């Protein structure tokens, strides 16, 4: 059976601007009226150290996603 198209949680996100590994997709946001994905969310750095601090997740707009492969997502931020 083929891979689900929306199985983003097993994909690592890499910023092509500086080749930085941002982590794995934590969540996605979508427009509820159209069902279109609008962004992906990656946990920010030092998530464990900042567990009581304000949310520092990285929200990446869909327009910044350049390529989605089998195990990585390339973004430009």
Order of alpha helices (4+ residues) and beta strands (2+ residues): beta-beta-beta-beta-beta-beta
